[in-house]
């Protein structure tokens, strides 16, 4: 057997590298003679820089920045050739906040602006911003403030940080300061629009701490802010709020689009960088996974990209996840052959969170036994 193991991280427990190592160990324990290849992946969210650095090399430039509540946090920019890679989750990530601290009404993306400035000033011609796993819902207002284009009210006063304050936005404090000749790319983990039933607030707001009332307020605030961006910035795409990917990372996609960025699939970009297609061509079985395999997994995340590649080649694709809630029919249509969850394997959520490596090794070992006898 030639087995390709290419997972995403398990948010809150294991990095993609650690997940791949655990699955490999479990498989080898049962089938030591099989050829096993590991390719940890990312879709733009946490782990984006780590995965790309392993694939591309380059150097990682330390950049002190702030988290969604304004506290100091360590960030970095990966510089490889004439391209810099930035991971928004290093400054905006949900993992940076305790559950009781989550509040998208006041969380800010200012820290990403600090990273973006450092990337543009590193001498590159292209900056790729990985989007995903954010605690923010401010449509990039904080990021723009760090670039000199803070949202202001009717009196010209700068608004407080956070998405809720944008309901009173009337304009920007000035034009964003960008390095001429540097192209921006938004590497998104989802294709959601900024607003509406499938927008950033409605779909992702609750996991960031938003109540139903918060979701309605934030959706209206982001709609207003999108209108301001269209009015105040040149060459903003028409109907910005409805653009695919505009809702990525709490609306950071919309702000980057307004700055002239192009949108690419995060998993598509990583897929090319790590050589996933060549690895798929040489495989008999593909194993991927993530912390929660749900309906969002099929909208541009790692699992959807891997499963599509396996399906196109007629390969079986097995998903190992912390929990599984995606429908079987939808998963099968996306190219997923089987799914297994740590919650079922270990007997509950608490056990799955506490012993994910053990659960992954057990699942992988059982899988190897099944495939060896097939």
N, C-alpha and C positions, 0 to 999 in steps of 0.2 A: 504493500500500500504506500502511496505517496500522499501524505496528509498535509494540507495547508491550514495553519492556525493563524487567523487574522482578526482579532477582536478589537473592539473599542475598550475604553476604561469602564470599570464598574464604579459609577460616581459614588463618592463617599467611602469607598473601601480600597479598591485596587486600581493602579494605573494599567494602561493597555499592555505595557511590558510585563507587569506582574501577572496579569490574567493569562497572557500567552505562555509564560513560564509554567504556571500551575497546570494548564491544560496539557502542555507538552509532557510534563512530569507524569501526569496521570496516564496519558496514552503510552508512553515508553514503559511504564511499569507493567502494562499488560501485553504490549506488542513491541518489544525492544528492537526488532529487526526492521520495522517499518521506517521509511524515510519521512522525517517530519521537518517541515519548514515553518518558522514563525515570522510573521510580519505584523507587528502591532500597528494599529491604525488610529486615526482621529478624523473628525468631520468638521473641524473648525473650533470645537470647544476645548475643554481641558485636555492637555497632552499634545496639542497641535504642534508646539515648538519642539517638544521632546522627540516626537515621532519624526518630524522633518529633519531635525539635527542628526538623528541616527541614519537617515537615508541619504542626506545631502552633504553632511559635514558642515563646514563653515565655522564661524565663531559666534559665541553667545555673549552679547554686550549687556552687562548688568545695568538696570535702570531703576532707581528708587521711584516709587509712585505711591498712589493711595488706593484704598479699597472702596467699596460702595458707600461706606459711612465716613470717609475722609481720613481713615487711619493709615499710617505708613505701612507699606507692604513692598516686598521685593519683586521686581519684574525684570524682564529681559527682552532683548531683541535678537533674533537670529539673523545674521548676515551671511549670505551664501552667494558668491558672485556679485551680480548687480542687483540682487533682490534682498529685501529685508522682510522677515516674517514676524508678525506681532500676534500674540494670543490675547484676545480681549478678556478671557476669563481670569488672567493673572491680576487684573485690576477690577473687574466687574463680576467675578465668579460667585455663584451661589455658595460654593464651598468655603468662601471666606467669611461667611456669617453663620452664627449660631441660629438655630430655628427661631428663637425668640427675637432675634434682631431683624428678621426679614420684613421689609416694608418697602415695596416698590413706589410708594408715594414719595419717599424722600431719598431713595438710593440713587447715587449719581454715577455716571460714566466718565467723570472728569479724569480719573486715573488712566483710562485708555488714551485720552488726548495727550497725556504726558508721554506715554509709550510711542504714540504716533509721531510726535515731534522728534523724539530721539531717533526713530527709524528714518524719518525724512532727512535728518541732519547727519546720517551716517555715510552719506556719499553715494547712495544707491540710486538707481533709476526707476525702481518699482518697489512698492510696499504692499504686501499681502496681509490683510487683517483677518485672522480666524475668528469667526463669530459663533458663539454657543455657550450654554451653561451659565447664563448671566443671572444676577440678582436684580438687575436694573430694568426699568420700564420707562425710560426718559427719552426714547427716540434719538439718543445720541446728543441730547442738549448739553450734558456735562462735557462730553468730548469736544463739542464745538466751542464751549466756553474756554477750554484749555487752549484752543486755537485762536482765541480773541474774538469769537462770535457768540457771546453769551446771550441768552434770551432775555428780553426786557419787557416791561409793561408799558401802558399808555404814556406814563410819565417819563419813560426812559430809564427807569430803575431796574437794575439786574434782579431777576427772579431768584428765589431760593432754589437749591438743588432738588432734584426729584421730578417724577412725572406729573404729580398732581398739580404743581405750580404752573404748569404749561397751559392750563385753562385760561390763564390771564396773560398769555404771551401776545404781544403786539408787534414785535420785531426783533432784530438782532443788534447787538451793541456795535458791530462793525463787521467788515468782511473777514472770513477765516484766513489765517496766515498759513499758506501752503508753500512748500518749496517748488519753484517753477521746474517743469520738466520731469517731475516725479509722478508716475502713474500709480493710481490706487486700485486695489482689487479687494472686494469683499468676498471672503470665502465662507459661505453660509452653510449651516447645518440643517436648515429647513427652508421651505419655499413659501412660508406664510406671508400674507400681506401685513401692512402695519396695523390696520384697523378692521373693525367688523367682526362677524361671528368666528372667523378663522384668524383673527389678528393677534398681535402680540399680547394685548391685555386679556382678551377672552380666553385664549388657549394656554398661555404660560403664566399669566398673572397670579392665579390661585396657588401655584407651587412656589411662588415668590412671597406669599403672605397676603395676597389681595383678597378682600371679601367681595361679595357680589356687588355691593355699592361701590367699592374701590374700582372694580373692573369697569363699571359703567362710567365712572368719573375719569379714569385713566384713558379709556377709549376716546372720550370726547376731547380730552386734553391733547392727545396725540393727533387727532384729526385737525385740531386748531393749529398745532405746531407744524404739521405738514403744509398747511396753507401758508403759514409764515415763511417757511423755507422756499416754497414755490414763488412767493412774492419778492423775497429779499435776496435770493441767490441766483446768479445767472445760469442758464442752461440746465435747470433742474428738470428731470423727466416729468412729463405731464402725468397727472393722476398718480403722484408719488406714493400716496398711501396704499394704493391698490397694486403696486408693483410686486411681483414674486420676489421673496427674499427681503422685502422692506421690513418685515416684522421680526427678522432674525435678531436674537440677543436683545430682546426688549426694545426693538426698533432701531438698533444701531445700523442695521442695513439701510434704513431710510436716510439717515444722516450721511452715510458714506455715498449713497447714490446721489444725494444732493451736492456732494463735493466732487462729483464727476467719476466716481468709481464704477468699474464694471463688476458684475456679480458672477461668481463662479461657484459651482458646487464644491464644498469643502472636501467631501470624500472623493470627488472627481480629481481635485488637485492633488490630494495625498496619494490617491490611487496611481496617478502617473509618476509621482516622485519616488515612490517605493518600489515600482515595478510590479504592481499587483497583477496586471494582465498576463505578463510572462509567467508569473508564479501559478496563476490559475491554469494556464495552458499545460503546465507540467504536473498537474495534480489529479488524484483520483477521488478525493473527498475534501470538502472545505468545511472548516469549523470557524464560526464567528460568534459574536456575542456582545452584550452590553448589560448595564445594570438593570434596566427595565425595558423589556421588549413589548411595546404597546403600539397604538395606531400611529403615533408620531415617528416611530422607528422606520416607517415605510415612506416618510416624506423627506428623503434626502440625507438620512443619517447613515452611519457606517454599515449597519446590517443591510439596508436596502441596496447600497452600492455593491457590496460583496455578493449578496444573493442574486442580483441581476447579472453580474458577471458569471456566476456559477450556472445560472439558468441558461444563459446564451451558449454555454459549452456543454450542456447536458450533464452537469455535475450535481451530485447530491450536496446540499448545503444544510448543515446542522447549526442551530442557534442555541447557545448556552447563555442563560440570563439569570439575574437575581430573581426576577419575577417575570411571568409571562401573562399578558392580558390581550395581546393582539389576536384577532379572530383567525381561525385556522384557514378559512377560505382566502382571506386577504393575504395571509402569510404565504400560502401556497402559490397564489397568483404572482407574488413578488419573487418567487424562486426558492422559498424556504421549504425544505423537506421535512424536518423534524425540529421540535423545540423541547428544551428541558430547563427546569428552573431550580435554583438553589433553595427556594422556599419549600418546594415539594421534597427535594432531596434531603434537606436538613430538618424539616418539620416546623418551619415558621420563619417569620421575617427577622426576629431577633437573632436566631441562630444563623440565618443567611448573612446578616450584617456582621456578625461576630466571627464567623469561620468561613469566609468565602473561598480561600485557597483550598481548604480541605474539601469543600463541596465540589469545586471545579475539578480537583484531582479525582474524586470519586466518580463524577459523571464521565470524565474523559476515559477513565479506566474501563468503566462499563461499556461505553461506546466502542472502545477498541476491541473488547471481547465480542460484542455483537457483530462488528464488521469483519473480524477475523473469521467468524463462523458463517458469514454470508456468502 
